[in-house]
Amino acid sequence: MTFTPTAEQQQIFAHRQGLAKVFAGPGTGKTTTLVNYVEKLATDGFKQVLVLCFNKEVRKEIQQRITKMQVKGVAVHTFHSLAYHAIKPRNLPKNLEQVQRILQKKIYQQFLQAKPALDALDEFADFVAKQKAYYPMRVPPNEPLSHAFKLYEQQRKHEGLLFYDDWLQSYAYQLEQLGVPFYDAVLVDEAQDLNPIQFSIFEMLTTHARVGMLVGDVDQTLYQWRQAHPEMFLTCQIPHLPECKFTLSQTFRYGHQQALAAQQLIHQNVRRHPLLTVSNGAIQTAIKLEQYEAPVNRLVLQLEQLQKQQPGASIAIIAPTWVALEPVQMALLLKRLPYDIKADKRLNLHDGFKLIDALGILNAPNYNSIAAEQRVDAIHTIFTTPYHPVKMEFIQTLATQFGQLPRERVLHHIASLQQSVEKPVWRTLENLRIAITLIANNAVNAEQVLSEYYTQTDLIHHIQNDALLSEERRNDKCFHYQQLVILAEKKAQSFTEFASFIKGVFRLKAEAKPSNLVLGTVHFHKGLEYDHVFVMAGESWGQEPQKLEEEERRSLYVAITRAKQQTTILCDNNAKLAELMQLEHAQQAYSRLMGNTLLNNLSNTCQRYLEKLTRVLQS
Ligand SMILES: Nc1ncnc2c1ncn2[C@@H]1O[C@H](COP(=O)(O)OP(=O)(O)OP(=O)(O)O)[C@@H](O)[C@H]1O
């Protein structure tokens, strides 16, 4: 398809000196403009251009487009990949985040002189993350946590560990000490999500540059919890690069109805920099709200229909959290729809995988030669996993194993377990009690003790008592678990087969081939577009739009602006989102925005379009 730039896009293409800030709503061609701009720069003799983005998927997308255009001298990175290539951290543990967590816990406990303060550990983790989001770090001198932070840094350095947030710190330090490589243009996509250290890195990287460019949409900020400061994007200055502001106001992705609903939603945010996104009347995009008792089942039905009507269509299923996607993932796998499904996270099934692996370790003939850490992990998993259809079997195996283990070793496991338990949930304590009974009885009655205990508390019972889930979701989940177990039991002749069946069913083809059905949270889908989008509104987004927090509203806004043909918001009967679809409210919101100053910057094309839209709305 040939690309005919709009007047607004052409203005950006002509930019050759200074810091360009491009403010633009969803689907207005930010990424497209950036990629085409890079080509213009290359043709105009720019030799080293750096494009920075936030998300691996978006990076891949930009890289592919640039390669297709055969543009030379352009590097595309996420901030972390750029830092990684520069600092080359060695011997990275696979489970970096887990190691960081363990270190934080160790230090924090030491800091508190072993007081039982596990609940406050999250606060310490946040404190660490916050310090690392600034360069240079400005650790407050009198904060009680500052002392713990110093201990943490000493220990981290002593152990030679570099965690994700240290990569950026080390990279910024390296730039400062060794000098900045030459780039004549540095461009950042999704600049609203820059945090202070990323901004400092951007600033340093523009040292020799003629052009800096920040492209973003403040309404799509999703990383404030990671210290993103959209105000920085709005107000920042770089001394040697004079500022120029641009807007992209026409969305190419969706039509009026979608634009109005999106506007209606985001207009309720108070702390925003108002920006109007108008749609091209030629596109028809439907937005629907569907309320059902079992939204997941409804989704499966719709996907089945869609598969018949439009087999090649690209589809996204978006939910606010991975937990909310879990029943969807299960349902899709059970139904075995003829889609290639891609998800950025494998289905966890409440640690079912870990349990299966743990069992493998406990049953391994070379158990004694398996690293102690792994063995402790396996036992830890078995104790701390709250429920699972095959738990019974695991526990029986464990009992047998324990019966054969020297007493000291079991005691050692229990001691390690006590140390490594993340959160002392009642279930874990119960498991510990059982384990101790087991040891006390030298495992003689262990199987009996355990089987009595676990038959009373089966999987379904636990799901039904899961206070985090709504009733509908609980029913959905119970149903799908039951289906899965029935299916697995039918197929499997032995426990080993049962385990490998479950393992097989849930092993998603992560990156295997291009897939047209993609599941993920809103952070994953950010910056991407699909023909059809299904938004699983669930509890977090299912409220009245007015009651949502600003960040929640922004993430729902990102979710509902991904579709080119249709957005379907699926939620249970109690959801209150209906108002979102009442477009007369949206029209008022539009009218109020029309007087906004930013609109004075709109191109003539867009002004004309707005006038046309106003007439349509009034008629
Ligand atoms: N001048 C144009 N003419 C026609 N289509 C265009 C034009 N510019 C961009 N597009 C199309 O608009 C769609 C959205 O573009 P793009 O993904 O770059 O938007 P975006 O602003 O980065 O979106 P988001 O806010 O979701 O990150 C793409 O399908 C792209 O091909």
The ligand as an SDF file (V2000), in Angstrom:
LIG
                    3D

 31 33  0  0  0  0  0  0  0  0999 V2000
   -0.7320    8.9690    6.0070 N   0  0  0  0  0  0  0  0  0  0  0  0
   -1.3230    7.8100    6.2250 C   0  0  0  0  0  0  0  0  0  0  0  0
   -2.2350    7.3360    5.3580 N   0  0  0  0  0  0  0  0  0  0  0  0
   -2.8510    6.1610    5.5820 C   0  0  0  0  0  0  0  0  0  0  0  0
   -2.6280    5.3660    6.6310 N   0  0  0  0  0  0  0  0  0  0  0  0
   -1.7320    5.7800    7.5390 C   0  0  0  0  0  0  0  0  0  0  0  0
   -1.0380    7.0170    7.4020 C   0  0  0  0  0  0  0  0  0  0  0  0
   -0.2150    7.1580    8.4700 N   0  0  0  0  0  0  0  0  0  0  0  0
   -0.4010    6.0560    9.2450 C   0  0  0  0  0  0  0  0  0  0  0  0
   -1.2970    5.2290    8.6790 N   0  0  0  0  0  0  0  0  0  0  0  0
   -1.7960    3.9450    9.2130 C   0  0  0  0  0  0  0  0  0  0  0  0
   -2.3940    4.1800   10.4700 O   0  0  0  0  0  0  0  0  0  0  0  0
   -2.3180    3.0290   11.2860 C   0  0  0  0  0  0  0  0  0  0  0  0
   -1.8290    3.4180   12.6610 C   0  0  0  0  0  0  0  0  0  0  0  0
   -0.4820    3.8250   12.5610 O   0  0  0  0  0  0  0  0  0  0  0  0
    0.5350    3.6700   13.7640 P   0  0  0  0  0  0  0  0  0  0  0  0
    0.5140    2.2780   14.3090 O   0  0  0  0  0  0  0  0  0  0  0  0
    1.8110    4.2340   13.2870 O   0  0  0  0  0  0  0  0  0  0  0  0
   -0.1550    4.6290   14.8220 O   0  0  0  0  0  0  0  0  0  0  0  0
    0.3280    5.0250   16.2830 P   0  0  0  0  0  0  0  0  0  0  0  0
   -0.0240    6.4520   16.4490 O   0  0  0  0  0  0  0  0  0  0  0  0
    1.7570    4.6630   16.4880 O   0  0  0  0  0  0  0  0  0  0  0  0
   -0.6190    4.1300   17.1600 O   0  0  0  0  0  0  0  0  0  0  0  0
   -0.5940    3.9100   18.7440 P   0  0  0  0  0  0  0  0  0  0  0  0
   -1.0580    5.1580   19.3980 O   0  0  0  0  0  0  0  0  0  0  0  0
   -1.5490    2.8140   18.9300 O   0  0  0  0  0  0  0  0  0  0  0  0
    0.8120    3.5480   19.1140 O   0  0  0  0  0  0  0  0  0  0  0  0
   -1.3970    2.0580   10.5750 C   0  0  0  0  0  0  0  0  0  0  0  0
   -2.1810    1.0390   10.0090 O   0  0  0  0  0  0  0  0  0  0  0  0
   -0.7270    2.9090    9.5190 C   0  0  0  0  0  0  0  0  0  0  0  0
   -0.4000    2.1700    8.3690 O   0  0  0  0  0  0  0  0  0  0  0  0
  1  2  1  0
  2  3  1  0
  2  7  2  0
  3  4  2  0
  4  5  1  0
  5  6  2  0
  6  7  1  0
  6 10  1  0
  7  8  1  0
  8  9  2  0
  9 10  1  0
 10 11  1  0
 11 12  1  0
 11 30  1  0
 12 13  1  0
 13 14  1  0
 13 28  1  0
 14 15  1  0
 15 16  1  0
 16 17  2  0
 16 18  1  0
 16 19  1  0
 19 20  1  0
 20 21  2  0
 20 22  1  0
 20 23  1  0
 23 24  1  0
 24 25  2  0
 24 26  1  0
 24 27  1  0
 28 29  1  0
 28 30  1  0
 30 31  1  0
M  END
$$$$
